[in-house]
Amino acid sequence: MQLYMFYIGGSAPGANIEVHDVRFVAGASVEACYPALRANWYGTLSGLHLDSYVRVHHVDGYRIELRREAAAQAEKLWFVNFGGYYPNRLAEFHDFTLVVAQSADEAKRVGYERLLTDSVQQHKDDLYDVDNCLNVDLLDGWHVHLVKDDEQQPLVPDWSGYEVIA
């Protein structure tokens, strides 16, 4: 079983523009994750699409393993989402990353060091322990375990584009 991070988009009732979300799914393959993505999309199902995804196998020198038993270690895998503004741009910009840290405060500090560092009013929008971020329907009883091995994985998409999945 593998951990995937998906950036998905579509429409939602009451929204004037396309909306996006990040979802973590445990699956044997990308395609095996589609039913969970569809089942947990909060917007209009028609037009739900992938914008990008990555199989998450290493973060900050830790190998990611999914196991049935809960992890007992102090380190956790955190999803950190920051917002910021740029002069002469109307929209708020966002960027996110994955961090291995022992606490939310530590993960937030790392976010400040890595994300939108040249923006104005850089701020944390979302911060989740990935185990808690993973909906039970998406996880099917899997838990994130971190194994120190000093390998790195750049957080870049394995694929990006536009693929309708509903």
The 8 nearest C-alpha neighbors of each residue, nearest first, counted from 0:
[[1, 27, 26, 25, 65, 2, 28, 64],
 [2, 0, 26, 25, 27, 3, 65, 54],
 [3, 1, 25, 55, 54, 24, 26, 4],
 [4, 2, 54, 24, 23, 55, 53, 25],
 [3, 5, 23, 53, 52, 22, 54, 24],
 [6, 4, 52, 22, 21, 7, 51, 23],
 [7, 5, 21, 51, 50, 20, 52, 49],
 [8, 6, 49, 50, 20, 19, 48, 5],
 [9, 7, 19, 48, 18, 47, 20, 49],
 [8, 10, 47, 17, 18, 46, 48, 19],
 [9, 11, 17, 43, 42, 18, 12, 14],
 [10, 12, 42, 43, 14, 13, 9, 18],
 [11, 13, 14, 42, 43, 10, 15, 41],
 [12, 14, 11, 15, 10, 16, 42, 43],
 [15, 13, 11, 16, 12, 10, 17, 18],
 [16, 14, 13, 17, 10, 11, 12, 18],
 [17, 15, 14, 18, 10, 11, 9, 13],
 [16, 18, 10, 9, 8, 19, 15, 14],
 [19, 17, 8, 9, 10, 16, 11, 20],
 [20, 18, 8, 7, 9, 17, 6, 21],
 [19, 21, 7, 6, 8, 22, 18, 5],
 [20, 22, 6, 5, 7, 4, 23, 19],
 [23, 21, 5, 4, 24, 20, 6, 36],
 [24, 22, 4, 3, 133, 5, 21, 2],
 [23, 25, 137, 3, 2, 138, 26, 32],
 [26, 24, 2, 138, 1, 3, 0, 137],
 [27, 25, 0, 28, 1, 32, 31, 24],
 [26, 28, 0, 1, 31, 29, 25, 32],
 [29, 27, 31, 26, 30, 32, 1, 0],
 [28, 30, 32, 31, 26, 27, 33, 3],
 [29, 31, 32, 33, 28, 34, 27, 26],
 [30, 32, 28, 29, 33, 26, 27, 34],
 [31, 33, 30, 29, 35, 26, 34, 36],
 [32, 34, 36, 35, 30, 31, 37, 164],
 [35, 33, 37, 36, 32, 38, 31, 30],
 [36, 34, 38, 37, 33, 32, 137, 39],
 [37, 35, 33, 39, 34, 38, 40, 32],
 [36, 38, 34, 40, 35, 39, 33, 165],
 [39, 37, 35, 36, 40, 34, 33, 136],
 [38, 40, 36, 37, 35, 41, 137, 136],
 [41, 39, 37, 42, 38, 36, 44, 43],
 [42, 40, 39, 43, 11, 44, 38, 37],
 [43, 41, 11, 40, 10, 44, 12, 9],
 [42, 44, 11, 10, 45, 12, 9, 41],
 [43, 45, 47, 165, 42, 46, 37, 40],
 [46, 44, 165, 43, 47, 9, 10, 164],
 [45, 47, 9, 165, 48, 163, 44, 10],
 [48, 46, 9, 165, 44, 45, 163, 164],
 [49, 47, 163, 162, 164, 8, 7, 46],
 [48, 50, 7, 162, 51, 161, 6, 163],
 [49, 51, 160, 161, 7, 159, 6, 48],
 [52, 50, 159, 6, 158, 49, 156, 5],
 [51, 53, 5, 156, 4, 158, 6, 157],
 [54, 52, 157, 156, 4, 3, 55, 5],
 [53, 55, 3, 2, 56, 4, 52, 1],
 [54, 56, 2, 3, 53, 57, 4, 63],
 [55, 57, 63, 62, 54, 58, 152, 2],
 [58, 56, 62, 152, 61, 63, 151, 55],
 [57, 59, 61, 60, 151, 152, 98, 99],
 [58, 60, 61, 151, 99, 98, 57, 149],
 [149, 59, 61, 150, 151, 58, 148, 147],
 [62, 60, 147, 146, 58, 57, 145, 148],
 [61, 63, 57, 146, 145, 56, 147, 64],
 [64, 62, 56, 145, 57, 144, 61, 143],
 [63, 65, 144, 143, 145, 66, 62, 146],
 [66, 64, 143, 142, 141, 144, 0, 63],
 [65, 67, 142, 141, 68, 64, 143, 144],
 [66, 68, 141, 140, 142, 69, 65, 143],
 [69, 67, 66, 142, 70, 141, 140, 65],
 [70, 68, 142, 71, 67, 66, 143, 144],
 [69, 71, 144, 72, 68, 143, 142, 145],
 [70, 72, 69, 73, 144, 74, 68, 75],
 [73, 71, 74, 70, 75, 145, 144, 101],
 [74, 72, 101, 75, 71, 100, 102, 70],
 [75, 73, 101, 100, 72, 99, 76, 145],
 [74, 76, 99, 100, 101, 77, 73, 128],
 [75, 77, 99, 129, 98, 128, 100, 97],
 [78, 76, 128, 98, 129, 127, 97, 99],
 [77, 79, 97, 127, 126, 96, 129, 128],
 [78, 80, 126, 95, 96, 125, 97, 77],
 [81, 79, 95, 125, 124, 94, 123, 126],
 [82, 80, 123, 124, 122, 94, 93, 95],
 [83, 81, 93, 122, 92, 121, 124, 123],
 [82, 84, 121, 118, 92, 120, 119, 91],
 [83, 85, 119, 91, 118, 92, 120, 86],
 [86, 84, 118, 88, 119, 87, 83, 91],
 [85, 87, 88, 84, 119, 89, 118, 90],
 [86, 88, 85, 89, 84, 90, 91, 119],
 [89, 87, 86, 85, 90, 84, 91, 92],
 [90, 88, 87, 91, 85, 84, 86, 92],
 [91, 89, 88, 92, 84, 85, 83, 87],
 [90, 92, 84, 83, 82, 93, 89, 85],
 [93, 91, 83, 82, 84, 90, 94, 85],
 [94, 92, 82, 81, 83, 91, 95, 80],
 [93, 95, 81, 80, 114, 82, 115, 92],
 [96, 94, 80, 79, 81, 93, 114, 97],
 [95, 97, 79, 78, 98, 80, 94, 154],
 [96, 98, 78, 77, 79, 58, 76, 99],
 [99, 97, 77, 76, 100, 106, 58, 78],
 [98, 100, 76, 75, 77, 59, 74, 58],
 [101, 99, 74, 106, 75, 102, 105, 98],
 [100, 102, 74, 73, 75, 105, 99, 103],
 [103, 101, 105, 104, 100, 106, 75, 74],
 [102, 104, 106, 105, 107, 126, 101, 100],
 [105, 103, 107, 102, 106, 108, 101, 100],
 [104, 106, 108, 102, 107, 103, 100, 109],
 [107, 105, 103, 109, 108, 104, 100, 98],
 [106, 108, 110, 104, 105, 109, 103, 111],
 [109, 107, 105, 111, 110, 106, 104, 112],
 [110, 108, 112, 106, 111, 107, 113, 105],
 [109, 111, 107, 113, 108, 112, 114, 106],
 [110, 112, 108, 109, 113, 114, 107, 116],
 [111, 113, 109, 110, 114, 108, 116, 115],
 [114, 112, 110, 111, 109, 116, 115, 96],
 [113, 115, 116, 110, 111, 94, 112, 81],
 [116, 114, 118, 117, 83, 121, 94, 113],
 [115, 117, 114, 118, 113, 112, 111, 121],
 [118, 116, 115, 119, 121, 85, 114, 83],
 [119, 117, 83, 115, 84, 85, 116, 121],
 [118, 120, 84, 121, 83, 85, 117, 86],
 [121, 119, 83, 122, 84, 118, 82, 85],
 [120, 122, 83, 119, 118, 82, 115, 81],
 [123, 121, 82, 81, 120, 83, 124, 111],
 [122, 124, 81, 125, 80, 82, 121, 107],
 [123, 125, 81, 80, 82, 122, 126, 79],
 [126, 124, 80, 123, 79, 127, 81, 78],
 [125, 127, 79, 78, 80, 77, 124, 128],
 [128, 126, 78, 77, 129, 132, 125, 79],
 [127, 129, 77, 131, 130, 76, 132, 78],
 [128, 130, 132, 131, 77, 76, 127, 78],
 [129, 131, 133, 128, 132, 143, 142, 76],
 [132, 130, 129, 128, 133, 127, 134, 135],
 [133, 131, 129, 130, 127, 128, 134, 23],
 [134, 132, 131, 130, 23, 129, 138, 135],
 [133, 135, 137, 136, 138, 132, 131, 23],
 [136, 134, 138, 137, 139, 133, 140, 141],
 [137, 135, 134, 139, 138, 35, 39, 133],
 [138, 136, 134, 24, 135, 35, 139, 133],
 [139, 137, 135, 25, 141, 140, 136, 24],
 [138, 140, 136, 135, 141, 137, 25, 134],
 [139, 141, 138, 67, 135, 142, 68, 66],
 [142, 140, 67, 138, 66, 65, 139, 143],
 [143, 141, 65, 66, 69, 67, 130, 144],
 [142, 144, 65, 64, 130, 63, 145, 66],
 [145, 143, 64, 70, 63, 65, 142, 146],
 [144, 146, 63, 61, 62, 64, 147, 143],
 [145, 147, 62, 61, 148, 144, 63, 64],
 [148, 146, 61, 149, 60, 62, 145, 150],
 [147, 149, 150, 61, 60, 146, 62, 151],
 [60, 150, 148, 147, 61, 151, 59, 62],
 [151, 149, 60, 148, 61, 57, 152, 62],
 [150, 152, 60, 57, 59, 58, 149, 153],
 [153, 151, 57, 154, 58, 150, 56, 59],
 [152, 154, 155, 151, 58, 57, 156, 59],
 [155, 153, 152, 156, 96, 53, 97, 55],
 [154, 156, 153, 157, 53, 152, 52, 158],
 [157, 155, 53, 158, 52, 51, 159, 154],
 [156, 158, 53, 52, 155, 159, 54, 51],
 [159, 157, 156, 51, 52, 160, 53, 50],
 [160, 158, 51, 50, 156, 52, 161, 157],
 [159, 161, 50, 51, 162, 158, 49, 48],
 [160, 162, 50, 49, 48, 163, 159, 51],
 [161, 163, 49, 48, 164, 160, 50, 47],
 [162, 164, 48, 47, 165, 46, 49, 161],
 [163, 165, 48, 47, 162, 33, 49, 46],
 [164, 47, 45, 46, 163, 44, 37, 48]]
